[in-house]
Amino acid sequence: MNNLDINIVSTKNIKKQSKILKRTVFHINRKNNTHINTGQLKDIYESFRDKYGNNNIMIRAVNSTGMFTFKGFDGIDLDVQDHDLYYQNKVADTSQFEYFYSVEITVQK
C-alpha cells in the first residue's frame, strides 16, 4: 500500500433506516501513475475490509471501458471473476482489461 495515493474525495452524513451513517469516498491510484492490476485490487480490498468491515465498503474500479462495481455494501466478497467472465468470448485478448486506472472505495459506518 506504500506505492498508492489514497485521497478522501468526499465525506458526508447520510440517513439510512433511522440511523445516521458517515459515508467517506476514497480515490486510490498508484503513485507512479501505472495501472492497478487485479492482484493489487484484491490487496486494497483486503486492507479496507480488515479496517472497516466487509459490509461497510463498496469497491469500484475504472478501466478503459468504464467503471465497474466489484463489491457493493451487500456483497459478500470482492467479485473480480465476473469481470473476467464479462470479457471472455467477446474480445480476443482480455489482458488489456485486467488493469485499472483508479479504484474508488466508499466506506459507510
Helices and strands as residue ranges (DSSP letters): E 4-16, E 19-30, E 36-37, H 38-52, G 54-56, E 57-63, E 66-71, H 80-87, G 94-97, E 99-100, E 102-108
